[in-house]
Amino acid sequence: MQRNIFIVVLIFLIFFVISFLTNILGPIIPDIVKSFDLSIGLAGFLPFAFFVAYGVMSIPAGLMVEKFGEKVMLISAFLLAFGGALLFALIPGFAIALFSLFLIGIGMAILQVVINPLLRVSGGEEKFAFYSVLAQLFFGAASFLSPLLYSYLVLNVHSGNSGFLIDVLNGLVPENLKWVSLYWVFAVIALAMVVVIALVKFPKVELLEDERIDVGKSFSELAGNKWVWLFFLGIFAYVGTEQGIANWISQFLQTYHEVDPATTGASVISYFWGLLTIGCFLGLILLKIFDSRKVLIFFTCGGIASLLMALFGSKEMALIGFPMAGFFASVMYSVIFSLALNSVPKHHGTFSGILCAGIAGGAVVPLIVGGLGELVGLRFAMLFLLIPLGYILSIGMWAKPLVNNETVSSVKELFKLG
């Protein structure tokens, strides 16, 4: 079929927006804690409200896409994100924040389900791997930029500075809640995406057998396979670790090192996501040379060492350790996912839906860290992250895929394949 590069670019933009909206919680948690006078335990419910939506919506979204089509589901997803962001911007409060984050999370879960098959059809199966990596670059760029936007808005709104955006936000945002300006920006972005998608003609997507979700016979067969649930826990552990670090970095640095969350704190989170993106590309090279299980073990050990350095080292070590933890987390998701799919002979679409539901780990683990923070302090509470990291490490030891990742025997062959 005819390829549509415009749709490919639109999908890259959607990847960018997903990341832009998803990974902003970490920088703003200290502000939300201060603004609403929350305990660390209550603050843990913020990422919970967002990521539990993935557990609720991942499989239903796959079924709904087949019934209603990609365009309807994309518009619905961005309308949910628009509604959630606008509600938070208009009525800032803790209870409203939980509900609005859940709405935004539902929208993001739908988007995640829709865009990969759409990318395959629009860009062509022969270029799907290349475009998938490029999409991750857009995802990572947004993760890097969104904390910087937060810093810009907090430092300029109600500061005496002027400009079209700042002047508009000055009239919309309470002076004591400058961080709420982010959600006005998010609402506008989501609404703009609705308009763009409504105007675009989408190609017809015929789902491959491996992309279909079947909650009947396929699900029953997979449910009886222990490897399915072991790898589900792997995705659960990874996303829980990723969000458990990212969501508490700024609060940790403010609590133990008196770091300003609007400047240095936001920058450290930005570097966390930036190095995570860079690590993905290094990981692609390493996976051409080494068995994926060995790569997973090496990166997980590096992640554990970086986390411990950040938690128990000096301020300078923490400012380096947290971003390095992002770097070492970079390959975990893709390796676990690929090991999982390569460990079952069929029903990969349904299995992918089960694995995506594991993204709900981003809801549970930060909540546990917040609850423990009330009892033993945030530093020792974040040691809980060693449990999911330990589980990820174990995957590299017990995984027995039916198909191993292809490796090369020489540098020359590596560049030829690349």
C-alpha positions in Angstrom: 0.0 0.0 0.0 1.0 3.6 -0.4 3.1 5.0 2.4 2.1 8.2 4.1 5.0 10.1 5.5 2.7 12.8 6.9 1.0 10.3 9.2 4.4 9.1 10.3 5.4 12.6 11.3 2.0 13.0 13.1 2.7 9.7 15.0 6.1 11.1 16.0 4.3 14.2 17.3 1.9 12.0 19.3 4.8 10.2 20.8 6.3 13.6 21.8 3.0 14.7 23.4 2.5 11.4 25.3 5.9 11.8 26.9 5.4 15.6 27.4 2.3 14.9 29.5 3.4 11.7 31.2 6.8 12.6 32.6 6.0 16.0 34.2 4.8 14.7 37.5 8.3 14.3 39.0 9.3 18.0 38.7 6.0 19.3 40.0 5.4 17.0 43.0 7.3 19.3 45.4 5.1 22.2 44.3 1.9 20.1 44.7 3.1 19.0 48.2 3.7 22.6 49.2 0.6 24.1 47.6 -1.9 21.5 49.0 0.0 20.9 52.2 0.3 17.2 51.5 2.3 14.5 53.2 4.7 12.4 51.1 2.3 9.5 51.5 -0.6 11.4 49.9 1.7 12.8 47.2 2.3 9.1 46.1 -1.3 8.9 45.0 -0.6 11.4 42.2 1.4 9.0 40.0 -0.9 6.2 41.2 -3.9 8.0 39.7 -2.1 8.4 36.4 -0.5 5.0 35.9 -3.4 2.9 37.3 -5.2 4.0 34.1 -2.9 1.9 32.1 -3.8 -1.2 34.0 -7.5 -0.4 33.6 -7.4 0.6 29.9 -4.7 -1.2 28.0 -6.6 -4.3 27.1 -10.1 -2.6 26.6 -8.4 0.0 24.4 -7.1 -2.7 22.1 -10.6 -4.1 21.7 -12.1 -0.6 21.1 -9.6 0.3 18.4 -10.8 -2.7 16.3 -14.4 -1.7 16.8 -14.3 2.1 16.4 -11.1 2.7 14.4 -7.9 4.6 14.9 -9.1 8.1 14.2 -12.0 8.0 16.6 -9.8 6.5 19.4 -7.1 9.1 18.9 -9.6 12.0 19.1 -11.2 10.4 22.1 -7.8 10.0 23.8 -6.9 13.7 23.3 -10.3 14.9 24.4 -9.9 13.0 27.6 -6.4 14.5 28.0 -7.8 18.0 27.2 -10.7 17.5 29.7 -8.3 16.3 32.5 -5.8 19.1 32.0 -8.5 21.8 31.7 -10.2 20.6 34.9 -7.0 20.7 36.8 -6.2 24.1 35.5 -9.6 25.6 36.3 -10.1 23.9 39.7 -6.7 23.2 41.2 -7.0 20.9 44.2 -5.7 17.5 45.4 -9.0 15.6 44.7 -9.4 17.2 41.3 -5.7 16.5 40.6 -6.3 12.7 41.2 -9.3 12.6 38.9 -7.8 14.7 36.1 -4.6 12.7 36.2 -6.7 9.5 35.8 -8.5 11.0 32.8 -5.2 12.0 31.2 -3.8 8.5 32.0 -6.7 6.9 30.2 -6.1 9.0 27.2 -2.4 8.2 27.1 -3.1 4.4 27.5 -5.4 4.6 24.4 -2.7 6.4 22.4 -0.1 3.8 23.3 -2.3 1.1 21.9 -3.2 2.9 18.7 0.0 4.3 17.4 2.3 1.3 16.9 0.1 -0.6 14.3 -0.6 2.8 12.7 3.1 3.5 12.4 3.7 0.1 10.8 1.0 0.7 8.2 1.9 4.3 7.5 5.7 3.9 7.3 5.8 0.4 5.9 6.7 -2.9 7.6 10.2 -2.8 6.1 11.0 0.5 7.9 9.0 -0.2 11.1 12.0 -0.9 13.2 13.8 2.2 12.1 10.7 4.4 12.7 10.1 2.8 16.1 13.6 3.8 17.2 13.1 7.3 15.8 9.8 7.6 17.6 11.6 6.8 20.9 13.9 9.7 20.1 10.9 12.0 20.0 9.6 10.4 23.2 12.9 11.0 24.9 13.2 14.6 23.6 9.8 15.5 25.2 10.8 13.9 28.5 13.9 16.1 28.4 12.1 19.3 27.5 9.0 19.1 29.7 10.9 19.8 33.0 12.6 22.7 31.3 9.2 24.2 30.3 8.1 23.8 33.9 11.2 25.8 35.1 10.5 28.5 32.5 6.9 28.9 33.5 7.5 28.9 37.2 10.3 31.4 36.9 8.4 33.8 34.6 4.7 33.6 35.5 3.9 36.4 38.0 7.5 37.5 38.0 7.2 40.9 36.3 8.3 39.5 33.0 6.1 40.0 29.9 5.4 38.2 26.7 2.3 36.9 25.0 2.3 33.5 26.7 3.4 34.9 30.1 0.8 37.7 30.0 -2.0 35.2 29.2 -1.0 32.9 32.0 -0.7 35.7 34.5 -4.4 36.3 34.0 -5.3 32.6 34.3 -3.1 31.3 37.1 -3.2 32.2 40.8 0.0 33.8 42.0 0.6 31.1 44.6 0.0 28.3 42.1 2.3 29.2 39.3 3.0 25.5 38.4 -0.7 25.2 37.3 0.3 27.1 34.2 1.6 23.8 32.9 -1.8 22.4 32.7 -3.1 25.3 30.7 -0.4 24.6 28.2 -1.2 20.9 28.2 -4.9 21.6 27.6 -4.1 23.8 24.6 -1.7 21.1 23.2 -4.3 18.4 23.6 -7.0 20.5 22.0 -4.7 21.4 19.1 -4.0 17.6 18.6 -7.8 17.0 18.4 -8.1 19.6 15.7 -5.2 18.2 13.7 -6.3 14.6 13.9 -9.9 15.6 12.9 -8.6 17.1 9.7 -6.3 14.2 8.7 -7.4 11.2 6.6 -6.0 8.0 8.2 -5.1 4.9 6.3 -7.0 1.7 6.9 -5.1 -0.5 9.4 -5.4 -4.2 9.1 -4.0 -5.6 12.4 -1.6 -8.4 12.1 -2.3 -11.6 14.0 0.4 -10.6 16.5 -1.3 -7.2 17.1 -4.8 -8.5 17.9 -6.0 -8.8 21.5 -8.3 -11.7 22.2 -9.8 -12.0 25.7 -11.2 -15.4 25.0 -9.3 -18.5 24.1 -5.9 -16.8 23.6 -6.1 -15.1 27.0 -7.1 -18.4 28.7 -4.1 -20.1 27.2 -1.7 -17.4 28.2 -3.2 -17.2 31.7 -2.0 -20.7 32.3 1.5 -20.0 31.3 3.8 -19.0 34.2 6.2 -17.2 31.9 3.4 -14.7 31.0 3.0 -13.6 34.6 6.7 -13.6 35.3 7.3 -11.2 32.4 4.2 -9.2 33.4 5.8 -8.7 36.7 9.0 -7.7 34.9 7.2 -4.8 33.1 5.5 -3.9 36.3 8.8 -3.8 38.1 10.5 -1.8 35.4 7.9 1.0 35.1 7.6 1.0 38.9 11.3 1.6 39.2 11.5 4.2 36.4 8.6 6.2 37.9 9.7 5.5 41.5 13.0 7.2 40.7 11.7 10.0 38.4 8.8 11.0 40.6 10.8 11.4 43.8 14.0 12.9 42.5 13.0 16.5 43.0 11.4 15.9 46.4 14.5 14.0 47.6 16.9 16.7 46.4 14.9 19.4 48.1 14.5 17.4 51.3 18.1 16.3 51.8 20.2 18.8 49.8 18.0 21.9 49.8 17.9 21.9 46.0 15.4 24.3 44.3 12.9 22.0 42.5 12.1 24.7 39.9 15.7 25.0 38.7 18.3 22.3 39.7 15.6 19.7 40.6 13.9 20.1 37.2 17.3 20.0 35.4 18.3 16.7 37.1 15.0 15.1 36.1 15.5 16.4 32.6 19.0 14.8 32.5 17.5 11.6 33.9 15.2 11.4 30.8 17.9 12.7 28.5 20.4 10.0 29.5 17.7 7.4 29.4 17.1 8.3 25.7 20.9 8.3 24.9 21.2 4.9 26.7 18.6 3.4 24.3 20.8 4.0 21.3 23.9 2.6 23.1 21.7 -0.4 24.0 20.8 -0.9 20.3 24.5 -1.3 19.6 25.2 -3.6 22.6 22.3 -5.8 21.7 23.9 -6.4 18.3 27.0 -7.7 20.1 25.9 -9.4 23.3 23.0 -11.6 24.4 20.2 -9.5 25.6 20.1 -11.2 29.0 23.7 -10.2 29.7 23.0 -6.6 28.6 20.0 -6.6 31.0 22.2 -7.9 33.9 24.9 -5.3 33.3 22.6 -2.3 33.0 20.6 -3.4 36.0 23.7 -3.7 38.2 24.7 -0.2 36.9 21.2 1.1 37.9 21.5 -0.3 41.4 24.9 1.2 41.9 23.8 4.6 40.6 20.7 4.6 42.8 22.7 3.8 45.9 25.2 6.6 45.0 22.4 9.1 44.6 20.7 8.1 47.9 23.7 7.9 50.2 26.3 10.1 48.5 26.9 13.9 48.7 24.8 16.4 46.9 27.2 16.4 44.0 27.0 12.6 43.8 23.2 12.7 43.9 23.1 15.2 41.1 25.1 12.7 39.0 23.7 9.4 40.4 20.0 10.1 39.5 20.7 10.9 35.8 23.0 7.9 35.6 20.2 5.7 37.0 18.2 6.9 34.0 21.0 5.9 31.7 21.1 2.4 33.1 17.3 2.0 33.0 17.3 2.7 29.3 17.4 -0.8 27.9 15.3 -2.6 30.5 11.9 -2.1 29.1 12.7 -3.1 25.5 14.8 -6.1 26.6 12.1 -7.4 29.0 9.4 -6.9 26.4 11.4 -8.7 23.7 12.4 -11.6 26.0 8.7 -11.9 26.9 7.4 -12.1 23.4 10.2 -14.4 22.4 9.3 -16.8 25.2 5.8 -17.7 23.9 5.2 -19.2 20.4 1.8 -17.4 19.6 -0.8 -15.0 20.8 1.7 -12.1 20.9 -1.0 -9.4 20.5 -2.9 -10.6 23.5 0.4 -11.1 25.4 1.4 -7.5 24.5 -1.8 -6.2 26.0 -1.1 -8.1 29.2 2.4 -6.7 29.3 1.2 -3.1 28.7 -1.2 -3.5 31.6 2.0 -4.0 33.6 2.7 -0.3 33.1 0.4 0.0 36.2 3.6 -0.6 38.1 4.2 3.1 37.7 1.1 3.6 39.9 2.0 1.1 42.7 5.7 1.5 43.3 5.8 5.3 43.8 2.8 5.0 46.1 4.6 2.4 48.2 7.7 4.7 48.3 5.5 7.6 49.4 3.9 5.5 52.1 7.2 4.2 53.4 8.5 7.8 53.3 6.0 8.7 56.0 7.5 6.0 58.2 11.2 6.0 57.6 11.9 9.1 55.5 12.3 9.3 51.7 15.9 8.2 51.6 15.3 4.8 53.2 11.9 4.5 51.5 13.6 4.7 48.1 15.6 1.6 49.0 12.3 -0.2 48.3 13.3 0.3 44.6 16.0 -2.4 45.1 13.2 -5.0 45.2 11.9 -4.4 41.6 15.5 -3.8 40.4 16.4 -7.2 42.0 13.6 -8.8 40.1 14.7 -7.3 36.8 18.2 -8.6 37.5 16.8 -12.0 38.0 15.1 -12.0 34.6 18.5 -11.9 33.0 19.3 -15.1 34.9 16.1 -17.2 34.5 14.7 -16.1 31.1 14.7 -18.8 28.5 13.5 -17.3 25.2 12.6 -19.6 22.3 14.5 -17.2 20.1 17.7 -15.3 21.2 18.5 -11.9 19.9 20.8 -12.0 16.8 24.4 -10.9 17.5 27.3 -10.1 15.2 30.8 -11.5 15.2 32.7 -8.5 14.2 32.7 -4.7 14.3 32.6 -4.7 10.4 29.5 -6.8 10.5 27.9 -4.6 13.1 28.2 -1.5 10.9 27.0 -3.4 7.9 23.8 -4.5 9.8 23.4 -1.0 11.3 
